[in-house]
């Protein structure tokens, strides 16, 4: 039996605090069980590699100082970590899509995106099912 979205955990990584707040609110509204955040890729790396139990999916911005989201993704894949990875970015070009795909991204979401698109990708990445109100 598939897990519900209420049983999954998501790591959100973005250097923009407003973006983190907005994405976290979207995830909370869709019923995600646990939402953790990091303000930079280095902190995200540490959280992802030490989390027990591991996160079910990462939602990460591409453009961040010091270490970009694409660098984090490459580092995770090089370490053998195949966690589902959703790259969010303002880069909506064929070249950036190819770069992300070659790095091992699971899903690529250009900004802006709405809660329905985010939920669709979270469900696809985790195999979870949405929580259905029984009202």
URHUVEN-V355850 format. One line per field, one symbol per residue. ss: DSSP state (H for helix, E for strand, - for the rest). phi: phi as a letter, one per 20 degrees, with the letter a starting at -180 (. if undefined). psi: psi as a letter, one per 40 degrees, with the letter a starting at -180 (. if undefined). A space follows every 10 residues. Layout:
ss->???
phi->???
psi->???
This chain:
ss->---EHHH-EE EEE---HHHH HHHHHHHHH- ---EEEEE-- HHHHHHHHHH ------EEEE E-------HH HHHHHHHH-- ---EEEEEE- ---HHHHHHH HHH---EEEE ----HHHHHH HHHHHH--E- -----
phi->.ffeffddcc ddcaeefffg fffffffffe ngfbddcbeb ffffgffffd fcfffeaddc ffebfmcfff ffgfffffen edggcdedae edcfffffgf ffeofebccf eecdfffffg fffffdmfdf edfde
psi->hiiideeihh hhhiehdddd ddddddddde ehdhhiiiei ddddddddee hhiiidihhh idhiichidd ddddddddee hfhhhhhhie hgiddddddd ddefidihhi iiiidddddd dddddeeiii hhhf.
